[in-house]
Structures are given as C-alpha cells and as structure tokens.
C-alpha cells in the first residue's frame, strides 16, 4: 500500500455519521448496506478478485462503488470503467454522483463516453448541406425539414457535437441525417474530417480520465475491436470494470455480437451504388462511361432479388410456428449473395477506374466507395452463413419489425459465458451489480450465465422494511393462464377494475403480452369511470410516466419495458398488478436453443434457466412499488400458479420478506391503516 492509499480515509470513516460524506451532503443518511457494499468493492480491488453483488433499491449502490474506485485511482493510479444499460443512470453518475465526489477529492477526472450515433458526423453534415442546396422547397416544410434546419444551425457553433446539447429532442429520422448509426457507415481513419471528429475527440480525452462511464454497446464495441486488432482502440487500458444494471449484460451481449441484415440496409447500399454510377455517367473518361450500362443492370437485378429474398423471409415467418432456421439452405439466398458480391466488385472497379483523379472524385467519396464495398461483402457473408448454419453456438432466424412487418435476417449467440469471461471479465478486476441478480438468495445463475468466475458473491438485504411496507396477494382463487388461455385476459381485466376502484387509481398493471395488455386496456377504458387509464403506446414513455406521477387517480398499463425503469415514489403508485408469472415464450429462438443446449448436457431446462429468468423478471416488476422508506403498497399476482405450483415458493422467497395473504379484506385493511399512519405522521 503506497502513501496516497494510506492517507485515504477508511470506508467506515467515509460513510459513518460525521464522516466525509456526512460533512458534505445535506440530509445524509447512513446506510449499512451501502457501507457493506463499499467495503466489498474495496476488498475486491485490493485482493484482485471479482465480485457479484445484489444491492436492492435504496442501497445507494452507485456511491458505494464509486468511492472505492476513487481510492484506487488516487492510491494506485488505476483507471475504472463503469458500464450501465441506460442513459438515465449514466447521466446520474456524471451529472450528480461524480461531481459531488469530485468536490471532496479534488482533481478527480471523469467523463461519459457515448456511442458514435450520439455525435454529429461532419461527413453527414456536409452531405446534408449539399443536398439541401439542391433541394427546392414546396409550399410547406415538414417537421423533418424544420428539425434538420435547426440541427444544421446548431452545428455551426457546437463545441461537442453531442446530441444532448441540442435545445430540443430531435426525431430519430432527423438526427439520423446528421449522425453515423453504426460502424458500417463510419469511414474511420480514411475520413477527411477525422481530425475534427466529435466522437473521436471525445474518445481521445479518455486517456486522462480516472473514471470512464459508458453503455454496454460501447464496451462491447471496444472488446470487438480489441479482439480484431489485438490492442486497445476505443477504450484506454483500465484496471477495474464495474457492470451496473448487470442483469442486462448477457442479453445485450447476445444481441451485440450477433448481426442483422435488413432490406433497408441493402437498399441503402444500393442507393450509394446508384449515386456512384450517376457520377460515373457524367465522367469525361470513355472507359468509365462504357461500364455504366452494366452497373445499372446490376443495380436493377440486385433490387429485384432483394425484394424476392425478403418476401421469402416474410413468408417463412408467416408459415412457421417457429421462425428459426433448423437446416441448411432453408431460405435460398444464393442469387442475392452473388449480386452483393458482384456489387462489391463493382464498387472496387469504380474506385480503381477513377484512380487518383481527385478533380472527378475526392478522397472522401473514394473512402465511401471502399466502405460500401466492405458492407456489400459483409451482407453477402452473413446471408451465406445463415444458409450454412456455420456457427453452432448461434441461432439464425427471421424477425419482423414495424407497422409494415418488414422482415429481417437475424443471428444471435446462445451461450455467451466463455466469450465474456475470456475477453472481458478475466482482463481486470470485475464487479457486477444490480438490484435483481439473485434467485432464492443465490447468485450462481446470473454469474454462470455471464461467465463471471473466480468471484465473491454477496446478496445485501434491503434498506426498506418490506414486512411493514408491502403486502403480497396470492390466491388459489386467481385464474390459471395455462388452464384457461382464452378466458384469462378477461378475468384479469375484471379483477383490475375491482382493484382500481378500491385503491382509487394509483395502479401499475404489468403484462407479459400485448394481447393481455390490449384486452385489459379496452375493457378498463369502457368500464372504469373517474380514473385516467393510460396504456403503453398512448404517448411517449416519458410523458406517460410524468402524467402517472402527477395524477394520483391514474392507472398505467405496460408490457416488457415497464417491468423496469419505472420510478414513481409516493402516493401515485400504491398497487402493482402482475397478470401472469413472467415465463418467457419459447417462440423466441434464442430461448429454444438455450433449452436444447441444457437438455443436451443432461440438465433441467426448467430449473436451469427458465425459472431463474422468470424470477428475476418478477423481482424487477415487484421492485417498481417501493422506491423510498415512506412508500407502502400491495402487489397482486393474478396467477394461481404462484400458490398451487411447487416452484411458486421460489418467486416469493426471492423477494425481501413481505406480508403474504390471499384475503382481500386484509389487503384493503392494510392500505387503509398505512394511509392513516401517513396522515398522522
């Protein structure tokens, strides 16, 4: 231990009453769980160990891990990377928590690094300006046109190029015109604007940072590039990794390290080719002009075959009960692969034919040609791979998106654990934390699924008194969704109506399917008076949550994304209703493949992953209810299996200790008593 580390106060001294934090923060509250977590993180760093720790809502986990990271930076010169799943937590860390701690430990350097799509792309800006000069406006500009003009004006003065610095929230279509969405569109080192690139500039500043905050996609991009090049490119070398919201790490990785081929991506590639051909048609060089006819025919052939191929994908999706490819060449894409490879060659031919004649084609245009050639070959390779089913640790399937049900080809990884261990967790001290990692008090499922080895496990108790704050309603009288699939949604809707009227709104309804959600929404809007019924999709998520917080007589209904990330403390939320135990749907090809993998190894798919995944999801949903010490409320589970099946106990035991009853009079009596207590206090 060096002198700087010796000077750093001990963890208890920092977090205790009259300690460092107490002296700097008004209303500071000592929390035993926070001290425990900070001590465990500090110990993992000092002993070069990995740590997985469940720290429930209210534990103050961000400050608990940031303080030891600062100690490691000051005392050992160790840089840390903190990765989270959503921008809200990232902004909390860099706008609230870290600035507060930097007032105590002066000189602390930290930054938030975002993916390239969050930054203005100077190449895209230039292309927009050229296009807009050529455009003749009609009688009326669209909202898209107006937003683009505002972004263009902002671009003249911005110092950061960060989308969050705009004074309005642009629609995705407008921002897309000025940004780079993926590595497929970025010209990289060959871009003439690289020295001024906002995204690149943000990354070069990281070398001087003690703590770097980013999202999982950025971290995984770093791993991917490092694996390919054998060196750190996106992130500098770091000695400590903290994965917050760690329950999402594996699913994000399965998606990120796979790929998607869409008709939109190929049509964009074709548009780039057509633009290059139009330019070639105007060339003074007869050799170049002689190729134009063949190139135009290639573009037409590619367009026709692309439509046919994606129609085949769409029909496959409609016809099959499962949209996964199970045998080689299930969807014939040979002709499309051939056309894509020919287009890649044609991009290369155009590049070579222009040679060094910058008077006809500048360096930036040539760089775009090279990038398009790479993308065409990549799409061809992906379609070929899907026909050969060459990666046995992956599933290949068809998915559909949007109102038009546009089909796309998808590859996802099945077992991500070995890769994450070898490329990520084994490279430095790794700390994984979340409020929902344990199943029945055990962390093995979460840790093993993500590949975290050589670790210390810890489940912290809740800082809240759940026994006095929460009642859980479970009853054999509730419907069984497996026995009555058709009637269950209507029974849930009617039960919800009764609950809403008894608790006077203040209810969050969580559903496992859109069918259940839509049934309940339609029924409640037609049968409930005096309470505002809001449904996912009625308006943007932020507006829904703001309205729900402000209107104590409102009801909010949502599916998957509303099971987490909903933070509504106080009287606006007193009741969480769960329509069914959140078991996943085996129509998901990744889940089906995981099931087969476990069965092949002789394990139990139900207890091996199906039940643990449902329990973690259940904990996330129940966690919406209590956000602070004076909150109280009830959780209704309208699925009798939690009471009648042996595995139901696992769901209940995975929650903090709560009052459990199947009697409605006890539930409503509890709510009345707690409301009276709050008034008296």
N, C-alpha and C positions, 0 to 999 in steps of 0.2 A: 504493500500500500504506500503510494507516494505522499508527499507533504500536502498537496492540494486535497487529496481524498481525506486525509486526517483532519483537515480544517473544516470539512463539510459536516454539518450537524448530523446526528444520528436520525434515523427515520422517526422514532418516537418523539424526539425533540422537535422535529419539524411539524408533526401533526398533532402534538399534545396541546392542551389548553395553555395559553401564554407562550406557545411555540411560535416558530417563524410565520406560519400561515395565519394563526390567530391574530398576530400583531398587525398583519397587513390586510386582513379581509373582514369587513363589517359583517356581523351576524354569523361568524364562523362557527361551525358545529363539528365537534369531534365525533368521528365515526370509527368504531372498532374495525369494521370490515375494510375501510379504506386503509387503516394502519396495517392490518394483516396483509392486504394485497401489496402495498408498497414494500413491506418487508420481504415478501416472497419474490417480488420482481427484483429487488436489490440483491437478494441472495442468489437468484439465478444468474444475474450478471457477474457477481463476484466469483461464483463457483463454475462459471462457464457451462450452465445447464439450460435445458429447455423447460418451459413452464406452460401448462394449460390451466386456466383458472376461470371458473364461472363466478362472475360478480354481478349480482342481481341489481335491478333498477334501484337507484338511490344510494348505491355504494360509493359513488364518486370515483369510478374507476379510471377516468382519464387523468385526473391529478395524481392518482395513486401510481400510475405507471410513468407519468412524465417526470416526477421528482427524481426517481432513480436514474432515469435517462440523463437528466441534467447532471446528476452526481457523476455518472460515467463519463460525460463529456468534459466536465471540469477536472475530474481527478485522473482519468485515464486517456483522455483525448479520443474517446470512442464516439463515432457518429452513429445515430439511430435513424431508422426509417419506421414511421408509423403509417400503417395502411388501413383504410376503412372502406366500407361498401357504399357509403352515400355522402353526398356533398355537404349535407347539413352538419354531420359530425366533423368533417374536415374543416368547415368554416368555424365551428365552435372551438376547435383546437387552436387554429391560427389567429382567430379574432378575439377570443376570450381567455382561454386557459393559458396558452403560451405567453401572450402579452402580460398577463397578471404575474406569472412566474418570472418573466424577464425583468420585472420591477424589483424582484428580490435578488435574483442572480444576474446582475448587470453584465452585459456582454454576450448573453445567450443569443445565438443566431439560429433562426428557424425560417422555414418557408413552406408554402403549399405549392406543389407542382401538379399541374393538371395535364390531361391528355391533349394531344395536338388539336383536337376538334374544338377545344375551348378558346383557341387563339386565332386572331386574324391572320390569314395567309396572304402575304404580299403578292404572290403569283396569282391567286384567285382574285384579289383586289384589282390587279392590273387587267385581267381578263374581263372583269365586270365593267370596268371603265371603258374599255374598247367597245364592248358590246352595247353599252348604254349610249355611247356617242353615235352608234349606227342606228339606234332604235328611234322610231318616230312614234310619239305618244298618241294614243287615241283621245277621244273626248274626255275620258275619265281614267285616272290611275287606280290600280287595285291597291289593297292593303300591302300586298307583297312589294309593289313598286315603291310605295311610300316608305316602308321599313328599310328597303335596300338603299334608298336615298339617305336616310338617317344614318345608317351604318357607314355609308361612303363618306358622309360629312364628318362623323366621329373619327374615322380612320385618318383624317388629315392631322389630328392633334394627339391621338392616343400615344402614351408612352409605354404601355404594357401590351396592348393588343388583346387584352383579356376580356372575353365576352361579359363577365360580371361587372366590368367598369362602365358598360352602357347604362344610360339613364332610363332604359325601358327593356322589357323582356321580348326579344325578337322571336317570331315564329321560326320553327326549325327550318322551314323551306327558305326563308330569307337568310338566316345565318349560314346555311349550307352553301349559299352562293359566294361566301367570303371566307370559308374555312376549309380545312382538309379533314375529311371524316375518318380516313384510315391510312395505313401505310401504303396501300395500293395507289393512292392518289398523290402522295408526297414525293417530290423529286429528290429529296435528300441532299447529298453533297453536290449534286450536279445543278442544283437550283441557283440561279444568279442572285437571288435575294438571301442566300443562306447567311451571309454576314450580318444581315439586318433582321433575320427571322425572330419573331417574338417567342415562339415556342423554344427555339434553340437557345435564345438569350436567357430564358427562364431556367433552362437546364444547366447552363454554364455557371450560373450563380450558386448552384448546389455544392460546388467544391468547398465553399467557405462556410457551409452550414453545419450546425451541431445536430439539429433535428429536421428531418425532411418528412413532410406529410403528403401522402398521395393516395390514389384509389387502387383497388386490386388490378384493374386493367393496366394501369401504368406499371405496377410492379411486375405483372406477368409479361408485359412487353419487354421490360428490362431482362427478365430471365430468358425470353425467347432470343433476343439479340445477343445476349452474352453466350448462350449455348451455341449460336451460329458462328460468332466471331472469336470466341474464346477470351473476351475481355469485357470490362465494364464500359458501357456506352451511354445508356440512358440515365442510370444512377451511378454516383461515385461509390467507391468501396465503403461498406458500412459494417459495424461490428455487432449491432443489435437490431433485430426486427420485431416489431410489435404488430400483430394482426388483430385489430379490434373488429367487432362485428364478425368474429371468426366463424360463426355458424354458416356464413355465406361463402367462405373461402373456396370450398371444394366445387360447389355448383358453378361459381363464376369461372373457376379454372377449367371445368369440363367444357364449358361453352367457349372460352377464350382459345384454348389450344385445339379446338376443332376448326371448322370453317363453314361458310355458307356460300352457295352460288345462286344468284337470283337473276331473273330476266332483266331486272333494272340494271344490274352491274354489267351484263353483256351488252345491253343496248347503249349504255354509256360508253363502253369500249368501241362499239360500232360508230357512235356519233363522233368520237375522236378520230377514228379512221376516215370517216366521210369528210371531216374537216381537212385532214391532211391531203386527201385526194382532190378536194376542191382547190386547194392551194397548188397542187401539182399540175392541175389542168391549166392554170394560168402561167406556168413556167415557160420561159423562153427556150429551155432545153428540149429538143425534139425527142431525145432518149427518154426523158421523164414523161413527156406528154404521151408517148407511144404506149406506156403502161396503164394509162388511166382507164381505158375501157375494161381491161381485165380486173382491175381493182374495184371498179363499180359493180361488176358482175359478182365478185367475191362478197362484197357487202350485201348485195341483194340475196345471195344464196345463204349467207350467214343469218340474215334476218328471218328468212323463211324457215330455216332449220331450227333456229332458236324458238320460234313460235310453236313449231311442231313438238319439239322436245319438252317444253314446259307445259304444253297441253297434255302430253303423255304423263308427266309427273302429276298434273292435276287430276287426271282420270284415275291414275293409280291410287291417289289419296281418297278419291270418292268410292272406289270399288272395294278397297281392302279394309277389313275391320281393324287392321294394324298397318301403319304406314311405313314400316321398316323393311329394308331390303334384306331378304334371307338367302338369296342365292345370286350367283354371278350373272351379270348381264340381264338383270330383271327389267331394267329400263334401258333400251338401246340408245346410246348417245355417241356411237362411233362417228356418224357423219358430222355431228356438231363438234366433236373433238378435232376431226380433220379440218373443218373450216376454221376453227380457232387457231390451230397450228399454222394453217396457211396465212391467216391474217397476221400472226406473229412474224412470219417470214416477210410478209408484205410491208409491215412496219419497218423491219430491218432493211428491206430493199429501198424504201423511200429515204431512210436515214443515209444509206450509202450513196444513193444517186445524187443527193444534194451535196455530198462531200463537205468541203469547207467553205462553201459559198454562203457566207453569212449575209450577203446582200439579199438573198432569197429566203434563207431560213436561219434565224438566230439561234444562239446556244440554248435558250430556254425552250424553244419549240423542239429542238433536237432532243433535249432531255425528256420532254413529254413523250416523244416517239419511243424512246428507249423504255420508259416506264410502261407505256401501253403494250409494248412487245412483251415485257415481263408479265404483265397482267393477263394477256391472252394465253401465254404458255401456262400460267398458274391455273386459270379456269379449266383449260384442257386437261391438265394433270389431275385436278380434283374430280372432274367427271369420269375420267378413266379409272381413278381409284375407287369410285363408287360402284363401277361395273365389276371390278376385280375383287372388291371387299378385302383389300390387301392388308389393312391394319386390323388385326384380330382383337385389339383392345379398344375398338371403336364400334359405334353403330352408325349406319348410313340410312337416312330416311327422308321422307318428303314432309314438309310442313307448309301450311298456307297462312297468309297474313292479309290483314286489311279488309276493307269492305268488299273489294273485288276478289277476295280469296285467291290472291296471287300465289302460285306455288314456288317453292324454293327447295334446293337440294342442300341437305344438312349432314355434317359429320360431327359427332360428339364422342368424347372419351368416356370410357366406362369406369376403369379403376385409375384414379389419379394419384394414389398414395405414394407409389415408388418414385414417380417423377417429382412430386413436390418435396419429398424428403431429399432426394439426390441434388436437385437443382436449387432448392430454397432453404428448407429448414436446417439442413446439415452444414450450411455455409457460415453460420454465425449463431450467437445466442438468439433463440426464437421464443417469443411469448405470444400465446394465443389467448384471447379473452372475448367474452360475450356474456350477456345475461341469460342465454339459453344454449348451453352446451351439454349439460348432464341429463342422463336418463336414469331415473330412480337413484339419484345420488352418485352415479358413476360416469366418468368421462371417457371410458375406453372407446365407445362407439365413435364419438367425434374425433378423438385423437387418432385412432386407427384409420378412419376413413380419409383423413387428410395426410396421413403418413408421418405424424409427429412422434418421433422416437426419443429415447434417452431423455426422459422428461420427468418433471414433478407434476402431480395432479392435485388440484385443490378446488373444492366447491365451498364458496363462502355462504354463510347464512344471510338472510335478507335483513336490512336495517329497519324494515317495517314490521309492525306487529300484525301479521296477516290473520292470526287467530281471532283478533278482535275487530279487524277491519273488513274481513271478507267472509261471505257465506257462499258455498258452492251447492247448487241444486242439481241433484242427480236422482232419477226415479225410474223404477220399473214401469211406471205408467207412461213414460215417454215413448214415442214411436220408435220402431226399429227400421232403419232405412234399407236394410237388406231384405227384410221380410215383406216390406210394402214400398217398393221403389216408386211406384206411381203415386201413391197417396201421401208419402212422407212430406213433400214440399208444402202441400196444402195444410197438413196438420201443423207444421212448423209455423206457417203464416198465421194460422188462427191462434196458436199459442203466443206468438209475438204480439198480436193485437191485445190479448189479455194482459200481457206483461207491460206493454207500453201504457195502457190505460191505468194500471195500478201504480206504476212508478212515475207517471206523468211525463212521458218522453224520456229524455236523458239516457237513451239506449243505443249501444253499438251492436248491430247484428253482423256476425261474421259467418260467411257461407263458403262451402267447399266447391261450389259450382255456380256458373252463371244461370243455369236453369233454376236452381233453388233461389238464387237472388232475385231473378226476374219474377218468379211466381210470388214471392213474398212482397216485392215492391208493388206489383199490380194489385194484389189483394189489400194491402195496407192503405194504399192511396185511395182505394174505393170504399173502405170500411172504417177508417180511423178519422175522426174529426177533432180539431183543436190542437193537433200536433203536426209539426212540419216533417214530412217523410222525405229524406234525401237519399239518393241512390248513386252508387259509383257510376260515373258516366254522365250524370245530370249536368255537371260543371267540372272545371279543373279541380284536381285533388286539393290544392291549397285553399281554394275558395270553399270547397265542401267542409274542410276541417275548420276554417275560420268561422264559418256560419254555425257549425256544430258547437264550437266553443262559446260563441256569443249568445246563441239561442238555447236556453235551458229546457225548452219544451220541444226540442227537435230530436229526430231519430236518424241515424246514419247507417246505411246498409252497404256492405262491401264484400269483395271476394279476396283472392290471394294477397294482393299488395297491401290490404288494410289489416292483415293479421300482424303486421309490424310497422313501426314508424309512425304510429298514431299516438300523439302525446297530448292528452286532454285532461289536465288535472282539474280538481274542483267539482262543483255541483252539476256541470253539464254532462258528466258521464258517471252514472251510478249503477249501470247494468250492462253487462256484456252477455250476449246470447250467441251460442255456438250451435249451428244447425246439426252438424254431424261431427263425429271424431274425424280429424283431417287425414285419413289414409289416402295415399297417393293413388292416382289412376294408372293402371297397368297398360293403358293405351299409350303411355309415354314410353318410347322405345328404349331410352336410357334406363329407366326403372326395370323394364322387362329384361334387359341384358344383365343388369346387376343381379336380378333374381336368378337367372340362369348360371351366372358365374358362381354364386354362393352354393347353389344346388350341385353344381359340378364338383365343388370342393368338399361336398358332403355336409354342408352346413344347413342351418334353417334360415330360409329367406325371410320368414315372418319375424323371427326374433333377431335375425342378423342385420336387417336394415329397415324392413317395412314398418315394424312397430316403433323403433327408435326415431325414425324420420317423423312419424305421426306425433309422437310425444313431444319432440322439440317444437313442431309447428303449434301444437296445442298450448305449450308454455308461452309461445310468442303471443298467441291470441289472448290468453288469460292475463298476460302482462300489460295489456292496454289499460286495465282497470285502476290499479294503484300506482300513482306517479309521485305521491308525496305523503308525509306522515299523517296529515289530517284527511286524506281521502278515505272513503269507505264505499262498499257496494256489493253486488251479488253477481255471480256467474251462473248462467243457466246453460246446461248441456242437454239439448233436446234429442238425445240419442241414448236409448236404454242400454246399449252395449257396455257403456261405462259402469253400469250396475250389474248386468247379468253375465258378462264375459269375464273369465279369469284375468285377461290382460287389462281389464278396466282399472284394476288397482294400480297398475304401473303409471297410468295417466295421473291419478290422484296423488300417488306418492311422489311424483316428480315435481309437484307444486310445493311451495312453502306450506307449513301446517295451516290449514283453514278449517272453518266450521263446515261440516257436510250434512246436508239434510235432504229428505225427499218430500218434506211437508211445506206447502206454500204458505201456510199461516206463520210458520217460523221465519220464512224468508221475508215476508212483508212486515212482520213484527220487528225483525232485526233492523230493517231500513227505517222504520218509524222511530225506534229507540236511538239509532245513530243520528238521525236528523234532529231529534230533540236535544241530544247531548251537544251537538254542534251549536245549536241556538243558545244553550245555557253557557257554553264556553265563550 
